[in-house]
Amino acid sequence: MYEKIRESFLDELSDYYTTGQMPAHASVNMRRALTEHSYRLRKKDVSYRPRFISTIDERPGEVRFDTKSFITCNCYKHCNSVFEYSDGVTGLKCDETTDDVVYLQVIDRKDADKGTRSEDQIIICPNCGHRAPAAGFVDGCPMCSTKFEIDNVFPCVYSYYSMIWPMPKKDFVNRGIKIAMQAGLGAAGTILVLSFLGLLFAYDSRVIFALFGAVVLALMAGWITFCIVYAGVAIYTSVHATAGLVTMAANTMDMTGAMASQTRTEAAVRPLDPGFSFKLFEGKVLSYLKTLAYSDNRQNCSIYMGTGDLSFMDDLVDIRYRGATKLEKAVTVGDYMHLVVTVFLDNVYYRDGKFSVVRENFIVELARRKNVQTVPDFSAYNINCTSCGGSFDAVLSRKCPYCGSAYDLSSEDWSVLVIAKKQ
């Protein structure tokens, strides 16, 4: 259902870091995170190139979850994920294997034509009057280049990540059979010629008997060679698969506690908010984390209500999500619901002209008023002031730029109280 979005988004994401053209189906949250990421890369004078290279064995698929008002769909496919970083002198290339799985979290409204924008809905540029489908305005007006923020265009991509696939490729066994057959035929042909000549001249046999004997020996040699080569391929495949599983187990051992987090989180929040979706929450946390990591003005961001020093994220040039968020604690304190989660990451730092990849996990505490209900198309990046009605980006300011009224994100959505490295 969303395969076209999966394919186009990955291509557009690769192009974004060279052309600046925002992916058409990126959510509002992701658009802000991508923008802040670009600012950080330019500040560090670092180039970044993500690539998702197609393979002959993509095995695409979707896992869909329906809630009352919206749909979440986990779209995936196999590819070769490559991430390259460079400062013009030194570089880093992350390409651990040729077979990865890339996941896209797609959110769609069941009523995308009611109060929100569908990708085909016609909107009008307030400057030049150009009319076009909403998907074409994600990066501003395509005619006059006027920049303005629009609501989420549904369906939209809330988060993405890739993981190494530990098992041999699907066609590996077929290729092994092909190699074994080629080896068997080669051995049979060689034995056929040599044995025919040997029987014909060494034993002065008649041609018909020499040919018959040569064919028998050739078939035996070919079959034995095929069995030996195929057994070798099978052993190699088993060893490769076992090694891959061992490596995957070692790499994900710290994430085992996250397996039941979706069920536990939804069980804790849904009595207060029946429309809560862990997948939507997961994507929001990741976008918030990236926005704050790359921001130069964290203390004025409404999504951050904490007082802790976040300078440990100043040298981050990329945050690579490992695909798991673990619920540590869910409590209600007065009028607020608090969630404490661990986000599992591979972080890329650039310090003193050197790149480094560090596997580390961040503890994130979030809070919101307990009477708040999940609104799929709400975003702090485009809110209306309750005092004057003005629209502004609340992420960059805790006060309305028009009337000066203070804005409290926790009265409408989750806000971040704490970000810390997990020891």
Beta strands, then each sheet from edge to edge (+ up, - down):
strand 1: 47-53
strand 2: 61-66
strand 3: 70-86
strand 4: 91-94
strand 5: 100-109
strand 6: 117-118
strand 7: 122-124
strand 8: 131-133
strand 9: 153-154
strand 10: 156-164
strand 11: 316-333
strand 12: 336-351
strand 13: 354-369
strand 14: 383-384
strand 15: 391-392
strand 16: 415-421
sheet 1: 1+ 3- 2+
sheet 2: 1+ 3- 4+
sheet 3: 1+ 3- 5+ 10-
sheet 4: 6+ 9+
sheet 5: 7+ 8-
sheet 6: 11+ 12- 13+ 16-
sheet 7: 14+ 15-
end
